[in-house]
Amino acid sequence: MRMQVSVSKSFVFIFTIALLTLSVLGNLSYGDTDLPQIYWTDRGSWKIQRANLDGTNVQDLVTTGLGFPGGIALDMADRKMYWTDWNRNKIQRANLDGTHVEDLVTTGLNYPWDITLDVADRKMYWVMGSIGGDAGEIRRANLDGTNVQTLVTGLHWPRYITLDVAGGKMYWTIAKAGASAIQRANLDGTNVEVIVPSEPVGLPGGVALAVSGDKLYWTDWFRDTIGCANLDGSNVQTLVTGLDWPGGITLDVAGGKIYWTIDPLSSSGTGKIQRANLDGTNVQDLVTGLDSPRYIALGIPQTSGTITFSPNEIPDQTFTVGTPIDPFYLPLATGGTVPYTYTLEPLPAGLSFDAAIQVLSGTPTTAAPATPITYTATDTTGVSATLNFNIEVIGDGPGPVADPVDVNGDGQVNVIDLAIVALFYGTQVPDGVSVPADVNGDGIVNILDLTAVAQGIDAAGNSDTFSTDDVAAVLEAIAGIEGVAGAPARFSTSQHALLSGIAYRNVAAAFADVKHLATDDVRLGKWMPMLKELLHRLAEMRETPDTTALLPNYPNPFNPETWIPYHLATDAAVVLTIYDVRGNAVRTLTLGHQPAGVYESRGRAAYWDGKNQIGEPVASGLYFYTLTAGEFTATRRLLIVK
């Protein structure tokens, strides 16, 4: 019977993620509390949770918007957690408390399972592949999801991955009946080799490293054990036996502990988080009553009172006037007491520093000789450390350039620029294509670009409010982007192609992200009404109703103006006529030839100012309005009260 149960495990959707290399752990510094904590994903309850290392204070972090959450990895210096979702084929991240969830990679994925980070090099690595077959891959990208690269292909069910950054290696598990193994390769994917073959390994689960002891640890779903070996695969040992579907695994090397998940695939409430000493003794239940915890990661606080950087130097930089610089990431701080405050000064004209992600970006506007720049990290106790380097800006580029936050190049920074960024939101910019909405030139239009434009609006001293004319100008700019006949041609053919069919979805995503951040950043929060109104207008423009209809005016009764909404199922010449109770025509509004669509919002509905054909206000009373659109005619009543 035991063999039958074990064999069935090899064909179940069972592999999870959980890994941290000592090189990553060395960079961890805990910022949410003074205690280290355990983080895990639960595919049964569709949650991401955490608890203290002793299992107390269990908290729900992310509880909505998840499919099957997979591997989880932590960047404690920047207070971020990253995870895969193998049902929705996404890689996402959020703050350590679960706020500000954002999509990083949403295309080209096929069952992304496990994820791990090289924080010093600002890279994430993940394994993915459909169930069965040899279509599995290992990929990596920047921490913001850009520059996705495929490193290893042709793998069978790769499910877990971990890094030995110092040794330049990545390790992963292969789950294949009769041929399961632990493999490794260089960090660039070259030199793939089997480290631990199917015997003595059954079906390896999570993999974790303890590089200080030159050890590799793993869980074994098939044998219900935890094993370890040297990094070359020699000296295989079984440390813990008698487990019930052990899954993800992670290490606290300094504390001498192994942590892992238990997901017995039985009824809800039997999942666990357990730990033991590094030699396998003293097995303890920490968190019980879970659903299906599969993947686990660990946050360890720093104990050093001094701050250092990784890497510990910054090379001198030379930039060119008028040429956008590649996003330049500054080193991360370690040690001290997090969180850190980063500064970079003085900055050449046209460049900006985002302290939240430690990146220098922008387009230099003025030539300057080599200038000493100071990069500083200061912790919450006031302890600081600095790195110094030079920036030179040479002047043989194309010369002075337009302000990058003036997205449409009209000489003003206003709500139109903000709206255009929202239209391109989430767009990955292909090489060789220049998209003005990518304000900071990092290859993707995201919240950083929205924030930069909002700052530009504030710096220009423009109004915090917007008018109907502002939104109309935005819609005109949109028409220019999408190549509508008669609209200003402000964007190239390649830029049109980027937006074809996706502009409205982009605005919705931008609006959702801005909504998350609005309470934290007043620069974005005060533009929420404009983006909300814009999204509504765009949704109308995109929708084609099934029938033509005349709708009730609003407000009604009114004084002195009202809006008259309608739907067009087909393109038509539209005329609206206002009649008094005796049937006399008071006002005729010739709206012209209109495309099929919804005309409900104030920017699109017919507008009547309560005046007759010669501009005189009409008297109070009952009136009728008739809409003629092609062969369609309909009449409704309205009431003026003065």
C-alpha positions as CSV (number, residue, x, y, z in Angstrom):
1,M,0.0,0.0,0.0
2,R,2.8,2.4,0.8
3,M,4.3,2.0,-2.6
4,Q,1.0,2.7,-4.3
5,V,0.6,5.9,-2.4
6,S,4.1,7.0,-3.2
7,V,3.8,6.3,-6.9
8,S,0.6,8.3,-7.1
9,K,2.5,11.3,-5.7
10,S,4.7,11.4,-8.8
11,F,1.8,12.2,-11.0
12,V,0.0,14.9,-8.9
13,F,0.3,18.6,-9.4
14,I,2.5,18.9,-6.3
15,F,5.6,21.0,-6.6
16,T,6.2,24.2,-4.8
17,I,8.8,26.8,-4.3
18,A,10.9,27.8,-1.5
19,L,14.5,28.8,-1.6
20,L,17.0,31.3,-0.4
21,T,20.8,31.2,-0.9
22,L,23.0,32.4,1.8
23,S,24.2,35.1,-0.5
24,V,20.6,36.4,-0.6
25,L,20.2,35.9,3.2
26,G,23.3,37.9,3.7
27,N,21.5,40.9,2.1
28,L,18.3,40.5,4.2
29,S,17.4,43.1,6.7
30,Y,14.0,43.1,8.3
31,G,12.0,46.3,8.1
32,D,8.4,45.6,9.2
33,T,9.1,44.4,12.8
34,D,12.1,43.7,15.0
35,L,11.5,40.0,14.6
36,P,12.4,37.7,11.8
37,Q,9.3,36.1,10.1
38,I,8.3,33.2,7.9
39,Y,6.4,33.9,4.6
40,W,4.5,31.3,2.7
41,T,1.9,30.8,-0.1
42,D,-1.1,28.7,0.3
43,R,-2.6,27.4,-3.0
44,G,-5.7,26.0,-1.2
45,S,-6.8,29.1,0.5
46,W,-5.4,31.4,-2.2
47,K,-3.4,33.4,0.3
48,I,0.0,34.7,1.1
49,Q,0.7,34.6,4.8
50,R,3.4,35.2,7.4
51,A,4.2,34.5,11.0
52,N,7.0,34.9,13.6
53,L,9.7,32.3,13.5
54,D,8.1,30.5,16.5
55,G,4.8,30.2,14.6
56,T,3.0,33.0,16.5
57,N,1.2,36.0,15.1
58,V,-0.1,34.5,11.8
59,Q,-1.1,37.2,9.4
60,D,-2.9,37.2,6.0
61,L,-1.0,39.5,3.6
62,V,-2.6,39.0,0.2
63,T,-6.0,37.4,0.0
64,T,-7.6,38.6,-3.3
65,G,-6.6,38.5,-6.9
66,L,-4.6,35.3,-6.7
67,G,-5.0,32.1,-8.8
68,F,-2.7,29.5,-7.5
69,P,0.2,31.4,-5.7
70,G,3.5,29.6,-6.2
71,G,7.0,30.4,-5.2
72,I,7.8,33.3,-2.9
73,A,11.1,35.2,-2.5
74,L,12.0,38.2,-0.4
75,D,14.0,41.4,-1.0
76,M,14.2,42.6,2.6
77,A,16.4,45.6,1.8
78,D,13.7,47.1,-0.4
79,R,10.9,45.5,1.8
80,K,9.4,43.6,-1.2
81,M,8.1,40.1,-1.7
82,Y,7.9,38.4,-5.1
83,W,5.8,35.4,-6.1
84,T,4.6,33.4,-9.1
85,D,1.0,32.6,-9.9
86,W,0.9,29.5,-12.0
87,N,-2.8,29.6,-12.6
88,R,-2.8,33.1,-14.0
89,N,0.6,32.9,-15.5
90,K,2.0,36.0,-13.7
91,I,4.9,37.1,-11.7
92,Q,3.9,39.7,-9.1
93,R,5.3,41.6,-6.2
94,A,4.1,43.7,-3.2
95,N,5.3,45.4,-0.1
96,L,6.1,43.0,2.8
97,D,2.7,43.8,4.4
98,G,0.9,42.8,1.2
99,T,0.1,46.3,0.0
100,H,0.7,47.7,-3.5
101,V,0.4,44.5,-5.4
102,E,1.8,45.0,-8.9
103,D,2.2,42.8,-12.0
104,L,5.8,42.4,-13.2
105,V,5.7,39.7,-16.0
106,T,2.3,38.8,-17.5
107,T,3.1,37.5,-21.0
108,G,5.0,34.5,-22.4
109,L,4.7,32.5,-19.2
110,N,3.6,28.8,-19.0
111,Y,3.1,27.5,-15.4
112,P,5.7,29.6,-13.6
113,W,6.5,27.6,-10.4
114,D,9.4,28.8,-8.3
115,I,11.2,32.1,-8.0
116,T,14.4,33.3,-6.4
117,L,16.3,36.6,-6.3
118,D,19.8,37.8,-6.8
119,V,19.3,41.1,-5.0
120,A,22.8,42.4,-5.4
121,D,22.5,42.1,-9.2
122,R,18.8,43.1,-9.2
123,K,17.7,39.9,-11.0
124,M,15.0,37.3,-10.4
125,Y,15.1,33.8,-11.7
126,W,12.2,31.4,-12.1
127,V,11.4,27.9,-13.4
128,M,8.4,27.2,-15.5
129,G,6.9,24.5,-17.7
130,S,3.7,22.6,-18.4
131,I,2.8,19.4,-16.7
132,G,4.7,16.6,-18.3
133,G,6.9,16.8,-21.3
134,D,10.2,18.5,-21.7
135,A,9.0,22.0,-22.3
136,G,10.3,23.4,-18.9
137,E,12.5,26.4,-18.8
138,I,14.6,28.6,-16.5
139,R,14.3,32.3,-17.1
140,R,15.5,35.5,-15.5
141,A,14.6,39.2,-15.6
142,N,15.3,42.5,-13.9
143,L,13.5,42.9,-10.6
144,D,11.0,45.2,-12.3
145,G,10.2,42.5,-14.8
146,T,12.0,44.0,-17.8
147,N,14.7,42.2,-20.0
148,V,13.3,38.7,-19.7
149,Q,15.9,36.1,-20.8
150,T,15.6,32.3,-21.3
151,L,18.6,30.6,-19.8
152,V,17.8,26.8,-19.9
153,T,15.3,24.9,-22.0
154,G,14.2,21.3,-22.5
155,L,13.6,20.5,-18.8
156,H,11.0,18.1,-17.5
157,W,8.9,19.5,-14.7
158,P,11.4,21.9,-13.1
159,R,9.7,22.9,-9.9
160,Y,12.2,24.6,-7.5
161,I,15.2,26.8,-7.9
162,T,17.8,28.4,-5.6
163,L,21.0,30.4,-6.2
164,D,24.6,30.3,-5.0
165,V,25.5,33.8,-6.2
166,A,29.0,33.7,-4.7
167,G,29.7,30.5,-6.5
168,G,28.1,31.6,-9.7
169,K,25.6,28.7,-9.8
170,M,21.9,28.0,-9.8
171,Y,20.3,24.7,-8.6
172,W,16.9,23.3,-9.5
173,T,14.9,20.1,-9.2
174,I,13.5,17.9,-12.0
175,A,10.4,15.9,-11.2
176,K,10.2,13.0,-13.6
177,A,9.1,9.5,-12.7
178,G,12.2,7.3,-12.7
179,A,14.5,10.2,-13.7
180,S,14.0,12.8,-11.0
181,A,17.2,14.8,-10.1
182,I,18.7,17.9,-8.8
183,Q,20.6,19.8,-11.5
184,R,22.8,22.9,-11.6
185,A,24.3,25.3,-14.1
186,N,26.1,28.6,-14.3
187,L,24.0,31.7,-13.6
188,D,23.9,32.3,-17.4
189,G,22.5,28.9,-18.0
190,T,25.6,27.3,-19.4
191,N,27.2,24.0,-18.2
192,V,24.1,22.1,-17.1
193,E,24.9,19.1,-15.1
194,V,23.1,16.5,-12.8
195,I,24.3,16.9,-9.2
196,V,22.0,14.3,-7.4
197,P,20.3,11.7,-9.7
198,S,17.0,9.9,-9.1
199,E,18.7,7.5,-6.8
200,P,19.1,8.2,-3.9
201,V,16.6,11.1,-4.6
202,G,12.9,10.2,-5.1
203,L,11.0,13.2,-6.2
204,P,12.9,16.3,-4.9
205,G,10.8,19.2,-3.8
206,G,12.2,22.5,-2.6
207,V,15.9,23.1,-2.7
208,A,17.9,25.4,-0.3
209,L,21.5,26.2,0.1
210,A,23.8,26.5,3.2
211,V,26.8,27.7,1.3
212,S,28.8,28.4,4.5
213,G,28.8,24.7,5.1
214,D,29.0,23.8,1.3
215,K,25.6,22.0,1.7
216,L,22.5,21.6,-0.4
217,Y,19.2,20.7,1.3
218,W,16.0,19.4,-0.3
219,T,12.6,17.9,0.5
220,D,11.6,14.6,-1.1
221,W,7.9,14.2,-1.8
222,F,8.3,10.5,-2.8
223,R,10.1,9.3,0.4
224,D,8.7,11.9,2.8
225,T,12.1,13.0,3.9
226,I,14.6,15.9,4.0
227,G,18.0,15.2,2.6
228,C,21.3,17.1,2.1
229,A,24.5,16.7,0.2
230,N,27.7,18.6,-0.7
231,L,27.3,21.1,-3.5
232,D,28.8,18.6,-6.0
233,G,26.2,16.0,-5.0
234,S,28.5,13.9,-2.9
235,N,27.9,12.7,0.6
236,V,24.1,12.4,0.4
237,Q,22.4,12.1,3.8
238,T,18.9,11.7,5.0
239,L,18.2,14.1,7.9
240,V,14.5,13.9,8.6
241,T,12.1,11.0,7.9
242,G,8.4,10.2,8.5
243,L,7.0,13.5,7.0
244,D,3.7,13.8,5.2
245,W,4.3,15.5,1.8
246,P,7.1,18.0,2.6
247,G,7.1,20.9,0.1
248,G,9.0,24.1,0.1
249,I,12.2,24.5,2.2
250,T,14.3,27.4,3.4
251,L,17.2,27.9,5.8
252,D,18.2,30.0,8.8
253,V,21.9,29.3,8.7
254,A,22.9,31.7,11.4
255,G,20.1,30.2,13.7
256,G,20.9,26.7,12.7
257,K,17.4,25.8,11.5
258,I,15.6,24.3,8.5
259,Y,12.0,25.4,7.8
260,W,9.6,23.6,5.4
261,T,5.9,23.2,4.5
262,I,3.7,20.2,4.9
263,D,0.9,19.8,2.4
264,P,-0.6,16.3,2.7
265,L,-3.2,16.9,0.0
266,S,-5.9,15.6,2.3
267,S,-8.7,17.6,3.8
268,S,-8.4,21.3,4.4
269,G,-6.7,22.2,7.7
270,T,-4.0,19.6,7.8
271,G,-1.2,21.7,6.3
272,K,1.7,22.8,8.5
273,I,4.9,24.8,8.8
274,Q,7.6,22.8,10.5
275,R,11.3,23.3,11.4
276,A,14.3,21.3,12.8
277,N,17.9,21.8,13.5
278,L,20.3,21.8,10.5
279,D,21.2,18.2,11.4
280,G,17.5,17.1,11.3
281,T,17.0,16.8,15.1
282,N,14.3,18.5,17.1
283,V,11.5,18.6,14.6
284,Q,8.8,21.0,15.6
285,D,5.3,22.1,14.4
286,L,5.2,25.9,14.2
287,V,1.9,26.7,12.3
288,T,-0.9,24.1,12.0
289,G,-4.4,24.1,10.6
290,L,-3.3,25.5,7.2
291,D,-4.9,24.5,3.9
292,S,-2.2,23.8,1.2
293,P,1.0,25.6,2.1
294,R,3.5,24.9,-0.6
295,Y,6.2,27.6,-0.8
296,I,8.1,29.3,1.9
297,A,10.7,32.0,2.4
298,L,12.4,33.5,5.4
299,G,13.3,37.1,6.5
300,I,16.2,37.5,8.8
301,P,17.1,40.8,10.5
302,Q,20.5,42.3,10.3
303,T,22.6,42.2,13.4
304,S,25.5,44.5,12.2
305,G,25.6,48.1,13.6
306,T,27.4,49.3,10.5
307,I,26.2,49.9,6.9
308,T,27.9,48.5,3.9
309,F,27.0,48.4,0.2
310,S,26.8,45.5,-2.2
311,P,28.7,46.0,-4.5
312,N,30.9,48.4,-2.5
313,E,31.9,50.7,-5.4
314,I,30.3,52.7,-8.2
315,P,32.2,53.2,-11.5
316,D,32.5,56.7,-13.0
317,Q,29.8,57.5,-15.6
318,T,29.8,59.5,-18.8
319,F,26.5,60.6,-20.3
320,T,25.6,62.6,-23.4
321,V,23.5,65.7,-23.7
322,G,20.1,64.8,-25.2
323,T,20.5,61.1,-25.0
324,P,18.3,59.2,-22.4
325,I,20.5,57.2,-20.1
326,D,19.9,53.5,-19.4
327,P,18.4,53.2,-15.9
328,F,21.4,53.1,-13.6
329,Y,20.9,51.1,-10.4
330,L,22.8,52.1,-7.3
331,P,24.1,49.5,-4.8
332,L,21.9,48.2,-2.0
333,A,22.8,48.9,1.6
334,T,23.1,46.1,4.2
335,G,23.5,46.2,8.0
336,G,22.3,48.8,10.3
337,T,18.6,49.2,11.1
338,V,16.3,49.3,8.2
339,P,14.5,50.9,6.4
340,Y,17.2,53.1,4.8
341,T,16.9,56.6,3.3
342,Y,18.9,56.9,0.1
343,T,20.2,60.2,-1.4
344,L,22.3,61.0,-4.5
345,E,23.7,64.5,-5.0
346,P,24.4,66.7,-6.8
347,L,22.6,65.6,-9.9
348,P,23.3,66.9,-13.4
349,A,20.5,68.8,-15.1
350,G,17.9,66.5,-16.6
351,L,18.6,63.5,-14.4
352,S,16.5,62.3,-11.4
353,F,17.1,59.8,-8.6
354,D,14.3,57.5,-7.4
355,A,15.2,56.7,-3.8
356,A,12.5,54.1,-3.6
357,I,14.2,51.8,-6.0
358,Q,17.7,53.4,-6.0
359,V,17.8,54.2,-9.7
360,L,19.2,57.1,-11.6
361,S,17.4,57.9,-14.9
362,G,16.5,60.8,-17.3
363,T,18.1,62.7,-20.1
364,P,21.0,65.1,-19.5
365,T,20.2,68.6,-20.8
366,T,23.5,70.5,-20.1
367,A,27.1,69.5,-20.6
368,A,29.2,69.4,-17.5
369,P,32.8,68.3,-16.6
370,A,33.4,65.3,-14.3
371,T,31.6,66.1,-11.1
372,P,31.9,64.2,-7.8
373,I,28.6,62.6,-6.8
374,T,27.9,61.3,-3.3
375,Y,25.6,58.3,-2.8
376,T,24.4,57.9,0.9
377,A,22.3,55.4,2.7
378,T,21.1,56.3,6.2
379,D,19.3,53.9,8.6
380,T,16.6,54.7,11.1
381,T,19.1,55.3,13.9
382,G,21.1,57.9,11.9
383,V,24.0,55.6,11.0
384,S,25.0,56.3,7.4
385,A,27.5,55.2,4.7
386,T,28.6,56.8,1.5
387,L,30.0,55.9,-1.9
388,N,31.6,58.4,-4.3
389,F,31.9,58.5,-8.0
390,N,32.1,61.0,-10.9
391,I,29.5,61.9,-13.6
392,E,30.6,63.7,-16.7
393,V,28.1,65.0,-19.3
394,I,29.5,65.6,-22.7
395,G,27.9,68.0,-25.1
396,D,28.2,66.4,-28.5
397,G,24.7,65.0,-28.5
398,P,21.6,66.4,-30.3
399,G,21.6,69.5,-28.0
400,P,18.9,70.8,-25.7
401,V,15.9,68.5,-25.5
402,A,12.2,68.9,-24.5
403,D,11.1,68.2,-21.0
404,P,10.5,64.5,-20.9
405,V,7.3,64.9,-18.8
406,D,5.8,67.1,-21.6
407,V,4.7,63.8,-23.2
408,N,2.9,65.2,-26.2
409,G,5.5,68.0,-26.8
410,D,3.0,70.9,-26.7
411,G,5.2,73.0,-24.4
412,Q,3.0,72.4,-21.4
413,V,2.9,69.7,-18.6
414,N,-0.7,69.0,-17.8
415,V,-3.4,66.4,-17.5
416,I,-3.1,65.6,-21.2
417,D,0.4,64.2,-20.5
418,L,-0.8,62.3,-17.5
419,A,-3.6,60.7,-19.5
420,I,-1.3,59.7,-22.4
421,V,1.0,57.9,-19.9
422,A,-2.1,56.1,-18.6
423,L,-2.9,55.0,-22.1
424,F,0.5,53.4,-22.6
425,Y,0.5,52.0,-19.0
426,G,2.1,48.6,-18.7
427,T,3.5,48.7,-22.2
428,Q,6.9,47.0,-22.7
429,V,8.7,49.3,-25.1
430,P,10.5,47.3,-27.9
431,D,14.1,48.1,-28.7
432,G,14.4,50.8,-31.3
433,V,11.0,52.3,-30.5
434,S,10.8,55.6,-28.7
435,V,7.6,56.1,-26.7
436,P,7.2,59.5,-25.1
437,A,5.1,58.0,-22.4
438,D,8.1,56.1,-21.1
439,V,9.2,59.3,-19.3
440,N,12.2,57.8,-17.5
441,G,13.3,55.7,-20.4
442,D,13.5,52.4,-18.5
443,G,11.7,50.4,-21.2
444,I,8.3,50.1,-19.6
445,V,5.5,52.6,-18.9
446,N,4.5,52.2,-15.3
447,I,3.7,54.0,-12.0
448,L,7.1,55.8,-12.0
449,D,6.2,57.6,-15.2
450,L,2.8,58.6,-13.8
451,T,4.5,59.9,-10.7
452,A,7.1,61.9,-12.8
453,V,4.4,63.6,-14.8
454,A,2.3,64.4,-11.6
455,Q,5.5,66.0,-10.2
456,G,5.9,67.9,-13.4
457,I,2.4,69.2,-13.2
458,D,3.0,70.4,-9.6
459,A,6.4,72.0,-10.6
460,A,4.7,73.9,-13.4
461,G,2.2,75.3,-11.0
462,N,-0.8,74.0,-12.9
463,S,-4.2,73.7,-11.4
464,D,-5.1,70.7,-9.2
465,T,-8.5,70.5,-11.0
466,F,-9.5,69.8,-14.5
467,S,-12.3,71.0,-16.7
468,T,-14.4,69.5,-19.5
469,D,-12.2,71.2,-21.9
470,D,-9.2,69.5,-20.4
471,V,-10.8,66.1,-20.9
472,A,-11.8,67.0,-24.4
473,A,-8.2,67.8,-25.2
474,V,-7.2,64.5,-23.7
475,L,-9.7,62.7,-26.0
476,E,-8.3,64.7,-29.0
477,A,-4.8,63.5,-28.1
478,I,-6.1,59.9,-27.9
479,A,-7.5,60.3,-31.3
480,G,-4.1,61.4,-32.5
481,I,-2.5,58.4,-31.0
482,E,-5.0,56.0,-32.6
483,G,-4.8,57.6,-36.0
484,V,-8.4,58.9,-36.1
485,A,-9.1,60.8,-39.3
486,G,-8.8,64.5,-38.8
487,A,-6.9,64.3,-35.4
488,P,-3.4,65.7,-34.9
489,A,-0.8,63.2,-35.9
490,R,1.4,63.3,-32.8
491,F,2.6,59.6,-32.7
492,S,4.5,57.4,-35.1
493,T,3.2,54.2,-36.8
494,S,5.2,52.0,-34.4
495,Q,3.6,53.8,-31.4
496,H,0.1,53.4,-32.9
497,A,0.8,49.6,-33.1
498,L,1.7,49.5,-29.4
499,L,-1.7,50.8,-28.5
500,S,-3.8,49.1,-31.1
501,G,-6.8,47.5,-29.2
502,I,-5.2,47.9,-25.7
503,A,-5.4,51.5,-24.8
504,Y,-8.6,51.2,-22.7
505,R,-7.3,48.2,-20.8
506,N,-4.1,50.1,-20.1
507,V,-6.0,53.0,-18.5
508,A,-7.9,50.6,-16.3
509,A,-4.6,49.1,-15.1
510,A,-3.1,52.6,-14.5
511,F,-6.2,53.6,-12.6
512,A,-6.1,50.5,-10.4
513,D,-2.4,51.1,-9.5
514,V,-2.8,54.8,-8.9
515,K,-5.8,54.0,-6.6
516,H,-3.5,51.7,-4.5
517,L,-0.9,54.5,-4.1
518,A,-3.3,57.5,-3.8
519,T,-3.3,57.4,0.0
520,D,0.5,57.3,0.1
521,D,1.3,59.9,-2.6
522,V,-0.8,63.1,-2.8
523,R,0.8,63.9,-6.1
524,L,-1.1,61.0,-7.6
525,G,-4.2,61.0,-5.4
526,K,-5.4,64.4,-6.5
527,W,-5.4,63.3,-10.1
528,M,-7.6,60.3,-9.4
529,P,-10.9,62.1,-10.4
530,M,-9.4,63.0,-13.8
531,L,-8.2,59.4,-14.5
532,K,-11.6,58.1,-13.3
533,E,-13.4,60.4,-15.7
534,L,-11.1,59.6,-18.5
535,L,-11.5,55.8,-18.0
536,H,-15.3,56.3,-18.1
537,R,-15.1,58.3,-21.3
538,L,-12.8,55.8,-22.9
539,A,-15.1,52.9,-22.0
540,E,-17.9,54.8,-23.7
541,M,-15.8,55.3,-26.8
542,R,-14.9,51.6,-27.0
543,E,-18.5,50.3,-26.5
544,T,-20.9,49.7,-29.4
545,P,-24.5,49.2,-28.2
546,D,-26.9,46.7,-29.8
547,T,-29.6,49.2,-30.4
548,T,-29.9,53.0,-31.0
549,A,-31.7,54.7,-28.1
550,L,-32.5,58.1,-26.6
551,L,-32.0,58.3,-22.9
552,P,-33.3,60.6,-20.1
553,N,-31.6,63.9,-19.8
554,Y,-29.7,64.8,-16.6
555,P,-30.2,66.7,-14.4
556,N,-33.9,66.8,-14.8
557,P,-35.5,69.2,-13.7
558,F,-32.6,71.5,-14.5
559,N,-31.5,75.2,-14.5
560,P,-30.0,76.4,-16.8
561,E,-28.2,73.5,-18.5
562,T,-28.7,69.8,-19.1
563,W,-27.0,66.8,-20.9
564,I,-29.0,64.5,-23.2
565,P,-27.4,61.0,-23.6
566,Y,-28.0,58.5,-26.4
567,H,-26.7,55.3,-27.9
568,L,-25.9,54.7,-31.6
569,A,-25.9,51.1,-32.9
570,T,-24.5,52.3,-36.3
571,D,-22.9,55.4,-37.6
572,A,-25.4,58.1,-38.3
573,A,-26.0,61.8,-38.8
574,V,-27.4,63.0,-35.5
575,V,-29.8,65.9,-35.0
576,L,-31.4,66.9,-31.7
577,T,-34.4,69.3,-31.7
578,I,-36.0,70.9,-28.6
579,Y,-39.8,71.7,-28.8
580,D,-42.1,73.7,-26.5
581,V,-45.5,72.3,-25.5
582,R,-47.2,73.9,-28.6
583,G,-44.8,71.9,-30.9
584,N,-42.7,74.9,-31.9
585,A,-39.0,74.1,-32.5
586,V,-37.0,76.1,-29.9
587,R,-33.5,74.9,-30.6
588,T,-31.9,72.6,-33.2
589,L,-28.6,71.0,-32.3
590,T,-26.9,69.5,-35.3
591,L,-24.3,67.1,-33.9
592,G,-23.0,65.9,-37.2
593,H,-22.1,62.4,-38.4
594,Q,-21.3,60.3,-35.3
595,P,-19.7,56.9,-35.1
596,A,-21.5,54.1,-33.4
597,G,-21.0,54.2,-29.7
598,V,-22.2,55.3,-26.2
599,Y,-22.8,59.0,-25.7
600,E,-23.6,59.2,-22.0
601,S,-20.9,61.2,-20.2
602,R,-20.9,65.0,-20.2
603,G,-18.0,65.0,-22.6
604,R,-20.0,63.0,-25.2
605,A,-23.7,63.5,-24.6
606,A,-25.6,66.3,-26.3
607,Y,-25.5,69.6,-24.4
608,W,-28.3,72.2,-24.2
609,D,-27.7,75.4,-22.4
610,G,-31.4,76.2,-22.0
611,K,-31.3,78.9,-24.7
612,N,-33.3,79.2,-27.9
613,Q,-31.9,79.5,-31.5
614,I,-31.0,83.2,-31.1
615,G,-29.3,82.8,-27.7
616,E,-32.1,83.8,-25.4
617,P,-32.9,81.8,-22.2
618,V,-36.2,80.0,-22.5
619,A,-38.9,80.2,-20.0
620,S,-39.6,77.7,-17.2
621,G,-41.8,74.8,-18.2
622,L,-42.2,71.5,-19.9
623,Y,-40.2,70.8,-23.2
624,F,-39.7,67.9,-25.5
625,Y,-36.5,66.7,-27.2
626,T,-36.4,64.6,-30.3
627,L,-33.3,62.7,-31.5
628,T,-33.0,61.8,-35.2
629,A,-30.2,59.4,-36.2
630,G,-30.6,58.0,-39.7
631,E,-34.0,56.3,-39.7
632,F,-34.2,56.4,-35.9
633,T,-36.4,58.9,-34.2
634,A,-37.4,59.2,-30.5
635,T,-38.8,61.8,-28.2
636,R,-38.6,62.4,-24.4
637,R,-39.7,65.2,-22.0
638,L,-37.6,67.6,-19.9
639,L,-38.4,70.3,-17.4
640,I,-36.8,73.7,-16.8
641,V,-37.3,75.1,-13.3
642,K,-36.1,78.7,-12.6
